[in-house]
Amino acid sequence: YAKWGAADRAAFTEAFRTLVDRDDITGRLAEITQPTLIIHGSEDAAIPMWRAEQLRDGIPGVRGLVVVEGAGHASNVSHPEPVNRALLDFLRDQ
């Protein structure tokens, strides 16, 4: 966080615009045919839980929604054990 805080904020403009200006493909979720696992932190302030549930409900054959309790947006960083366990279980089932 200190590294990001010290960085020139203009350096983040392109990444920010990529997120904000991206196309909404929610209406195309049914086109996803690959095995899919959704992992979402219960305390994610950037993406609300209803978005993860929307993915779960919109992707045919989704293999699950794993809610990582107490995790924020980067659950793989803050809670690697449950995330890695879910990923390994998912991959073993393929």
C-alpha positions in Angstrom: 0.0 0.0 0.0 2.9 2.4 0.8 4.2 1.8 -2.7 0.9 2.6 -4.3 0.4 5.6 -2.1 3.7 7.1 -3.1 3.1 6.5 -6.8 1.9 9.3 -9.2 -1.9 9.0 -9.3 -1.8 9.8 -13.0 -0.1 6.4 -13.5 -3.4 4.7 -12.4 -5.6 6.5 -14.9 -5.3 3.9 -17.7 -6.1 1.0 -15.4 -9.0 2.9 -13.8 -10.4 3.8 -17.2 -10.1 0.1 -18.2 -12.3 -0.9 -15.3 -14.8 1.9 -15.5 -15.3 2.0 -19.3 -15.5 -1.8 -19.9 -18.5 -3.3 -21.7 -21.2 -4.9 -19.6 -21.4 -8.5 -20.8 -23.9 -9.6 -18.2 -26.4 -10.4 -20.9 -23.8 -12.8 -22.5 -23.1 -14.9 -19.4 -25.0 -17.9 -20.8 -22.4 -18.0 -23.6 -19.7 -19.1 -21.1 -19.2 -22.8 -21.6 -16.0 -23.5 -19.7 -16.1 -24.9 -16.2 -16.4 -21.9 -13.9 -15.7 -21.3 -10.2 -16.6 -18.0 -8.6 -14.6 -16.9 -5.5 -15.8 -13.8 -3.7 -14.8 -12.1 -0.4 -17.7 -11.6 2.0 -16.3 -8.1 2.8 -15.5 -7.1 -0.8 -16.2 -3.3 -0.9 -15.4 -3.0 -4.6 -17.8 -5.7 -6.0 -21.0 -6.4 -4.1 -22.1 -10.0 -3.3 -25.1 -9.7 -5.6 -22.7 -9.4 -8.5 -21.1 -12.7 -7.6 -24.5 -14.3 -7.3 -25.4 -12.8 -10.7 -22.5 -14.6 -12.2 -23.4 -17.8 -10.4 -27.0 -17.6 -11.6 -26.1 -16.6 -15.2 -23.3 -19.0 -16.1 -24.7 -22.4 -17.1 -23.0 -25.2 -15.3 -21.2 -23.0 -12.9 -19.3 -25.3 -10.4 -20.0 -23.1 -7.4 -19.7 -19.8 -5.6 -17.2 -19.9 -2.8 -17.7 -17.1 -0.3 -14.5 -16.3 1.6 -15.6 -15.1 5.0 -14.0 -11.9 6.2 -12.1 -11.4 2.9 -12.2 -8.2 0.9 -11.5 -7.7 -2.8 -8.2 -9.5 -2.9 -9.2 -12.6 -1.1 -6.4 -14.6 -2.7 -3.9 -12.3 -1.0 -5.6 -11.9 2.4 -7.0 -15.4 2.7 -4.9 -17.7 0.6 -5.7 -20.9 2.4 -9.4 -21.1 1.6 -8.9 -19.7 -1.9 -6.2 -22.2 -2.7 -8.2 -25.0 -1.3 -11.3 -24.0 -3.4 -9.1 -23.7 -6.5 -7.4 -27.1 -5.9 -10.7 -28.8 -5.3 -12.1 -27.2 -8.5 -9.1 -28.3 -10.6 -9.2 -31.8 -9.2 -12.8 -32.2 -10.3 -12.0 -31.3 -13.9 
